[in-house]
Amino acid sequence: MVDFTLNEKEQTIIDEILREGLVCRKYARYYDKHETEVLPDELPEAKDFDHIPAMFLDRGEDGSGPTVFGLLATMYRNWGDHLSLRRPPRGLGNASLTAAGTEAQKEKWGKTVLAMANTEPGCGSDSKAIETTAVLDGEEWVLNGEKIFVTTGIRAEGVVVWATIDKSAGRGGIKAFVVMKGTPGFELSKKEKKMGIRVSDTAAFVLKNCRIPRENLLGLNEEVKKKGGGGFKGLMKTFNLSRPATAAIGLGNVMAARDFVTEALEKEGIAVDWEAGLHKRSAVQQKLIDLEAELEVAILTTLRSAWLGDQGKPNNLESSISKSKGGDACRLSVKLALEVLGAMGMTEDQLVEKWFRDARITDIYEGTGEIQKLIIARQILGYTSADLQ
């Protein structure tokens, strides 16, 4: 039986995360407006919450993993609007390391913050169309290409770069390589300016004859599979780990907006009567119910995908469902919050309009909602890639 109830120790951790979140909200607007000039590292009050990582370690995790409790922690961190206001313990590249790395590589880079570079100017959702190349020259790989929209690309200590070692093999030639910052030929070309999640730095990189050690190939498998598979499976496994976490990030924004709207309406004497019939509720009350319903379904699908992973069961389908539903909930629910609040929701006096901008990307990065629906159709109906073109 699936049970998402928190025990006493877990609830204590969540309470501390929420307490830190209220402090972090004081700085959210500043970093939203100054994302091009500064990168948040540590809050002035950070020392007051230095005990939180140790509380996670006591449970045998760092609080950023794709476990059920890890995703709950991610939601509540983003409820506090501070997922990236302190130095991140992990990056998306760490999920790639977990999915494709050898035990020795996990030991070597496990405590290193790694970004993940997959998207290219001519390759977004279609990951098998990667153009960045990796050519073996003696005991070194030589990488050439361009990567864009690299999350945590500036603050990360290294980047997992997905490249092809044989273009003719399609997805069978795709491999992952760890490239550390400072490597000659690995150049930061720009920092992106974005509509939302501005506190999370996003970078673009160019690789020009970038040489890395042969052992920096994740998994150390240099075989090319002409009929697919290969490193591409590692990339897809990475997404199975990261997509539920991406949904959790956005859902934290929705939770924050929901709570703000509920409190604002209660101050005006408006509360939802959950027992009343549809025709006995006001339009505002119905919007609050719709918001809660969207949020509840998205949270449950996200946690279920993590639960399957915790049990060692396949979760490819559920991972895509959580990402798709999470994206839908973020688009619709924060929009409902703005509609209920009216002018109060549009002003920068409150954070709701920021949460709206922050949550919007949930439907886009780590695989768009449209791509997730294609994956879901293939899984449930047995369609091939060609069937859906």
C-alpha positions in Angstrom: 0.0 0.0 0.0 1.3 3.5 -0.9 1.4 5.8 2.1 2.7 9.3 1.9 2.2 10.1 5.5 5.2 11.8 7.2 6.6 10.4 10.4 7.6 12.7 13.2 11.3 13.1 12.1 10.2 13.9 8.5 7.6 16.4 9.7 10.3 18.2 11.8 12.5 18.5 8.7 9.6 19.9 6.6 8.8 22.4 9.4 12.4 23.7 9.3 12.3 24.0 5.5 9.1 26.1 5.8 10.7 28.2 8.5 13.7 28.9 6.3 11.4 29.5 3.4 9.7 32.4 5.1 13.1 34.0 5.7 14.1 33.4 2.1 11.0 35.1 0.7 12.4 38.4 2.0 15.1 38.2 -0.7 13.1 36.6 -3.5 12.1 39.9 -5.2 15.7 41.3 -5.0 17.2 38.3 -6.8 14.3 38.3 -9.3 15.2 41.8 -10.3 19.0 41.5 -10.2 19.6 38.1 -11.8 22.0 39.5 -14.3 24.2 41.3 -11.7 24.4 38.8 -8.8 24.2 35.1 -8.1 22.7 34.2 -4.8 25.0 31.9 -2.8 24.3 32.1 0.9 21.6 34.1 2.7 22.6 36.4 5.5 20.6 34.2 7.9 22.0 31.0 6.3 23.8 29.9 9.5 20.4 29.7 11.3 19.5 26.8 9.0 22.9 25.0 8.6 21.5 22.1 10.6 19.0 21.2 7.9 21.4 19.3 5.6 22.5 17.2 8.6 18.9 16.3 9.3 18.6 14.9 5.8 21.9 13.0 6.1 20.6 11.4 9.2 18.0 9.9 7.0 20.6 8.7 4.5 20.0 11.3 1.8 20.8 14.9 0.9 17.2 16.1 0.3 17.5 16.7 -3.4 17.1 13.1 -4.6 14.1 11.6 -6.5 12.8 9.8 -3.4 9.2 10.4 -2.2 10.5 12.5 0.8 13.1 14.2 -1.4 10.3 15.4 -3.7 8.2 16.6 -0.8 11.2 18.5 0.5 11.6 20.0 -3.0 8.0 21.2 -3.1 8.3 22.8 0.3 11.6 24.4 -0.6 10.0 26.1 -3.6 6.9 27.0 -1.4 9.5 29.1 0.3 10.7 30.5 -3.0 14.2 29.5 -2.4 15.2 26.4 -4.3 18.2 28.2 -5.7 18.7 30.9 -3.1 21.5 28.8 -1.5 24.2 26.9 -3.2 22.5 23.8 -4.7 23.7 20.4 -3.3 23.2 18.8 -6.7 22.5 19.7 -10.3 20.8 17.9 -13.2 24.1 16.4 -14.2 24.2 14.5 -10.9 21.1 12.7 -12.0 23.0 11.7 -15.2 25.9 10.5 -13.0 23.5 8.4 -10.9 21.8 7.0 -14.1 24.9 6.2 -16.2 28.1 6.5 -14.1 30.2 3.6 -12.8 30.6 3.2 -9.0 34.1 4.7 -9.3 32.7 7.7 -11.1 29.9 8.2 -8.6 32.5 8.1 -5.9 34.7 10.7 -7.7 32.1 13.2 -8.7 29.2 12.4 -6.3 29.9 15.5 -4.2 30.5 17.7 -7.2 27.7 20.0 -8.4 27.2 19.0 -12.0 24.9 20.7 -14.6 23.6 18.8 -17.6 24.0 20.0 -21.2 21.6 18.4 -23.6 19.7 21.1 -25.5 21.3 22.6 -28.6 20.3 25.4 -31.0 19.0 22.8 -33.4 18.0 20.1 -30.9 15.5 20.7 -28.2 12.9 18.0 -27.3 14.3 15.5 -29.9 17.3 14.4 -27.9 18.4 11.8 -30.4 19.2 14.7 -32.9 22.2 15.9 -30.8 24.9 17.4 -33.1 27.7 17.9 -30.5 30.5 15.4 -31.4 33.0 13.5 -29.3 36.0 11.9 -31.1 38.5 9.6 -29.4 42.1 10.7 -29.9 44.5 8.4 -28.1 43.5 8.6 -24.4 41.4 11.8 -24.8 38.0 12.6 -26.1 37.8 15.8 -28.3 34.4 17.5 -28.0 33.0 20.1 -30.4 29.6 21.7 -30.4 27.2 24.2 -28.7 24.9 23.8 -25.7 22.2 26.1 -24.6 19.7 26.4 -21.6 22.1 24.7 -19.2 20.5 24.9 -15.8 22.9 25.9 -13.0 25.5 26.2 -15.7 27.3 29.1 -14.0 27.4 27.9 -10.4 28.1 24.2 -11.3 31.6 22.9 -10.9 31.3 20.7 -13.9 28.9 19.8 -16.7 27.7 16.5 -18.0 27.7 17.0 -21.8 25.7 14.7 -24.0 27.4 14.2 -27.4 27.5 11.6 -30.2 30.5 9.5 -31.0 28.9 8.3 -34.3 26.2 10.4 -36.0 25.3 7.5 -38.4 24.2 5.5 -35.3 21.5 7.9 -34.3 20.6 7.5 -30.6 22.9 4.5 -30.4 25.9 6.8 -30.7 24.9 9.2 -27.9 27.1 9.3 -24.8 27.6 11.4 -21.7 30.9 13.1 -20.7 31.9 14.9 -17.6 33.6 18.2 -18.5 35.0 20.2 -15.5 35.0 24.0 -15.4 38.3 25.4 -16.6 39.0 22.8 -19.2 40.6 24.4 -22.3 38.1 24.7 -25.1 35.0 24.7 -22.8 33.8 28.3 -22.9 30.8 30.0 -21.3 29.2 32.0 -24.1 26.4 33.8 -22.1 24.1 33.8 -19.2 20.4 33.6 -20.2 17.9 36.3 -19.2 14.5 34.6 -18.5 10.9 35.4 -17.8 10.9 33.3 -14.6 13.0 31.3 -12.2 15.6 34.1 -12.6 17.4 33.1 -9.4 18.3 29.8 -11.1 21.2 30.6 -13.5 21.0 29.3 -17.0 24.0 29.3 -19.3 25.1 28.6 -22.9 28.4 26.9 -23.7 30.6 26.4 -26.7 33.0 23.4 -27.0 36.0 24.0 -29.3 38.3 21.1 -29.5 37.7 20.5 -25.8 39.9 17.6 -24.6 39.0 15.5 -21.6 40.4 12.3 -20.2 39.1 9.0 -21.7 37.7 8.0 -18.3 35.4 11.0 -18.3 32.9 9.0 -20.4 30.1 8.1 -18.0 29.8 4.4 -17.8 33.0 3.9 -19.8 31.0 2.0 -22.5 32.5 3.1 -25.9 30.3 0.6 -27.9 28.1 2.0 -30.6 24.7 0.3 -31.0 23.5 0.8 -34.6 20.0 -0.2 -33.7 19.5 2.3 -30.8 20.0 2.1 -27.1 23.5 2.8 -25.9 24.0 6.0 -24.0 20.6 7.3 -25.0 19.0 4.9 -22.5 21.1 6.7 -19.8 19.8 10.0 -21.0 16.2 8.7 -20.8 16.9 7.2 -17.3 18.2 10.7 -16.3 14.9 12.2 -17.3 13.0 9.5 -15.3 14.9 10.8 -12.3 14.7 14.5 -13.0 11.2 15.0 -14.5 9.3 14.3 -11.2 11.7 16.7 -9.4 11.0 19.3 -12.1 7.2 18.9 -11.5 7.8 19.2 -7.7 9.6 22.5 -8.2 6.7 24.0 -10.0 4.1 22.6 -7.7 5.9 24.3 -4.8 5.1 27.6 -6.5 1.4 26.5 -6.9 1.2 25.6 -3.2 2.6 29.0 -2.3 0.0 30.8 -4.5 -2.8 28.6 -3.2 -1.9 29.4 0.4 -1.6 33.2 -0.3 -5.0 33.3 -2.1 -6.7 31.3 0.7 -5.4 33.6 3.4 -6.2 36.8 1.5 -9.8 35.6 0.9 -10.2 34.5 4.6 -9.3 38.0 5.6 -12.3 39.2 3.6 -14.5 36.6 5.1 -14.6 34.3 2.1 -14.0 30.6 2.7 -14.8 27.5 0.7 -17.7 25.4 1.9 -16.5 21.9 0.8 -19.8 20.4 1.6 -22.0 22.8 -0.4 -23.2 21.7 -3.8 -21.9 23.1 -7.1 -24.8 25.6 -7.4 -24.5 26.8 -3.9 -20.9 28.0 -4.3 -19.8 31.4 -5.6 -17.6 31.6 -8.7 -14.6 32.5 -6.5 -15.2 29.5 -4.2 -15.4 27.2 -7.3 -12.1 28.5 -8.6 -10.4 27.7 -5.3 -11.8 24.2 -5.5 -10.6 23.8 -9.1 -7.1 25.0 -8.0 -7.0 22.6 -5.1 -8.1 19.7 -7.3 -5.5 20.4 -10.0 -2.8 20.7 -7.3 -3.8 17.5 -5.5 -3.8 15.3 -8.6 -0.5 16.7 -9.7 1.1 16.1 -6.3 -0.2 12.5 -6.1 1.1 11.6 -9.6 4.5 13.1 -8.8 4.9 11.3 -5.5 3.7 8.0 -7.1 6.4 8.1 -9.7 9.0 8.6 -6.9 7.5 5.8 -4.9 7.9 3.4 -7.8 11.5 4.5 -8.1 12.0 3.9 -4.3 10.6 0.4 -4.8 13.0 -0.3 -7.7 10.2 -0.5 -10.2 10.1 1.0 -13.7 8.6 4.5 -13.7 9.1 5.7 -17.2 5.4 6.1 -17.8 4.7 7.6 -14.4 7.6 10.0 -14.7 6.2 11.5 -17.9 2.6 11.6 -16.4 3.9 13.5 -13.4 5.8 16.0 -15.6 2.8 16.4 -17.9 0.2 16.8 -15.1 2.6 19.0 -13.1 3.1 21.3 -16.1 -0.7 21.5 -16.6 -1.3 22.2 -12.9 1.3 25.0 -12.9 -0.2 26.7 -16.0 -3.8 26.5 -14.8 -3.6 26.8 -11.0 -1.4 29.9 -10.7 -3.5 31.4 -13.4 -6.6 30.7 -11.3 -4.9 32.3 -8.3 -4.3 35.5 -10.3 -7.9 35.5 -11.5 -9.2 35.3 -7.9 -6.9 38.0 -6.6 -7.4 40.4 -9.5 -5.3 43.5 -9.2 -3.6 42.3 -6.1 -2.2 39.4 -8.0 -0.6 41.6 -10.7 1.3 44.0 -8.5 4.9 43.5 -7.5 3.8 44.3 -3.9 3.1 40.5 -3.7 5.0 37.5 -4.9 2.1 35.8 -6.7 2.9 37.3 -10.1 6.5 36.1 -9.7 5.3 32.6 -8.8 3.2 32.7 -11.9 6.3 33.4 -14.0 8.3 30.9 -12.2 5.8 28.1 -12.5 5.2 28.6 -16.2 8.4 26.9 -17.3 7.4 23.7 -15.6 5.5 22.7 -18.8 8.6 23.5 -20.9 11.9 22.3 -19.6 13.0 18.7 -19.0 10.7 17.7 -21.9 7.7 19.8 -23.0 4.1 18.8 -22.1 3.6 17.9 -25.8 6.6 15.5 -25.7 5.3 13.9 -22.5 2.0 13.2 -24.1 3.8 11.4 -27.0 5.8 9.3 -24.5 2.6 8.5 -22.6 0.8 7.5 -25.8 3.7 5.2 -26.8 3.8 3.6 -23.4 0.0 3.0 -23.1 -0.9 2.3 -26.7 2.3 0.7 -27.9 2.9 3.3 -30.6 6.3 3.6 -32.3 8.1 6.9 -33.0 7.1 6.6 -36.6 3.4 6.1 -35.7 3.3 9.5 -34.0 5.1 11.6 -36.6 
